Amino acid sequence: MKKTSEIAAPIGDRHEPTETPLFEARTSAIGGDVDAAGNRLVVWPDRVELRDRNDRARVVIPMDVIDQVEVRKRMTSATLTVTGTGGESLVLKGVKPASAARFRDTVAGLKLPSSSASGSATSEALRRIDELAAMGLLTEREVAEKRSLLVPRSVQRRA
């Protein structure tokens, strides 16, 4: 088993300019902590990072060890908590509730089985993506990105 320090360790500035994040949750002007202003949680295909106002990654949790993403709604904002299997966690307070929900759904979409898994799991994942799009939580581009993670291009062309 990996040590917590290996799973979620501060890594300084690990910004890869050629890589585009899948989603970012930011603190809002209302409801956020003054000390945490400018912080954000960033979802990459393989990890979630807590980045500070200077765009430095403070803590990283690899996607394969994320155990839970919790959204706790408050009066005008929400608190996002990402917990790893080793007990490590990332917390961001003062997030708009809609943004927090999209963050949770983005991570959940990445945690779903890939196309190499059983067909029924892939079908369920595709159905969930369609539901999120119907609720207005995903744009057409996001739907296409998530579908491309689940379905190989050869299958997408036939569909």
N, C-alpha and C positions, 0 to 999 in steps of 0.2 A: 504494500500500500504506500502511496506517495505521502510525503510529509506535507503539512499545510503550507509551509514556506515554499515548497516546490509547486504547489497547485495555484495559490493566489499570492504572488509576491509582488511588491512594488518593483517596477521595472524602469522607472525614469521616462525618458522620451523615446518611445518606440513607434513613432508615427511613420507609416509607410505611405508616401505621397501617391503611389500608383494604385493604392487600394482605396475603394470607396466603401464607407460603412453602409450596412443595410438599414440601420435606423439609429437615431440619437434621441434620447430623452433629456431635456434640459429643465433646469429650475425656472419657474416663472417668477415674474417680478413680485407677484402677490403669493405669499405662503412659503417662500423659500427662506432658508437660513442666511443671514447676512454673511457669515463666515464661508458659506458654501456657494455664494453667488458665482455664477459662471461655470460651475461644475456640471458634468453631464455623464450619462451612461451611454456607451456606444456599443452597438451590436455589430460584430464582424462575423463572417461565416464560421469561424473557428473559435471565437472567444467573445467575452463581454469585458469592457474596460471601464473603469472609473477614471475620467480625465478631468484635470483641474482647469481653471480659467486661463492658464498659460499653455494649454493643449498638451500637457504632460500626462502620460498614463501613470496613475498612482497605484492602482491595483488591477490585476487581470485574473479572470477565472475562465479557464478553457471550457468550451461548450460541452465537451463530453463529461465534465464533472459537475455541471449545474444540476442541482437537485430540485430547486423551486424558485419561481418568480412570484412574489407576493405584491399585490397592490392594495394598500390600505387608504381608503378615501377619507379625507377630512372635510371641513366645511367648503373651502374653495379650491383645494388642491389634493394631491395624493402623495403617498410615500411609496417608493419602489424599493423593494429589497430582493436582491439576487443572492441565493444561498447555494454554496457548493456542498458536495458530499462530505467533505472534511470539516464542515462547520464554518468555513470562511464565508463572509458576506460583504456585499456592496450595498450601501444605502444612499438613496437620493431623495431628499425631501423637497416639497414644493413643486411637484410636477403637475401639469394639467392632467385631470383624470382621463381625458380621451387619449392623450399622448402616452400615459402610463399603460392603458389597456392595449394600445398598438404595440408598445414595447414588449409586453407580456406575450402577445400573440405572435410577434416576430420570433421571439426566442422559442416559443412552443413549436412554431413551424419548422425551425431548424432542428429541433430535437426529435421530430417525427422520423420514422424509419425511411431510409432511402429507397430508390426504385429497385435495389437488389433484394429488398425484403419481400415479404409475401405480398401478393397482389391485393388482398383485402385491406392490408394496412395502408398501401399506397392509395387505394380507392378512397378510404376513409380520410386520408390526408388531403386529397384533391377535393373531396366534398367539403371539408372544413375550410379550405382556401376559398371555395366558391361562396360559402356562407359568410365569411368575413368580407368578401367583396360586395355581396348583396347588402350587408349592413353598412357599407360605406367606410369600412375600416382599412381597406386596401385599395390602392389605385390600380389601374390596368397594368402599369409597369411593374408594380410590386407582385401582382398576381402572376405575371409572366415570369418574373425572377423566381418566385417560389415554385411554380410548376416546373421550371427548368431544373431545379434541384431534385425534384422527385421523378421526373419522366425523362428518359434519354431522348435526344433530338430525333432519332429515327422513329420513335413511337409518336412524338409530337407531330411530325409531318403527316403521318397516316391519319391522325385523329381529326 
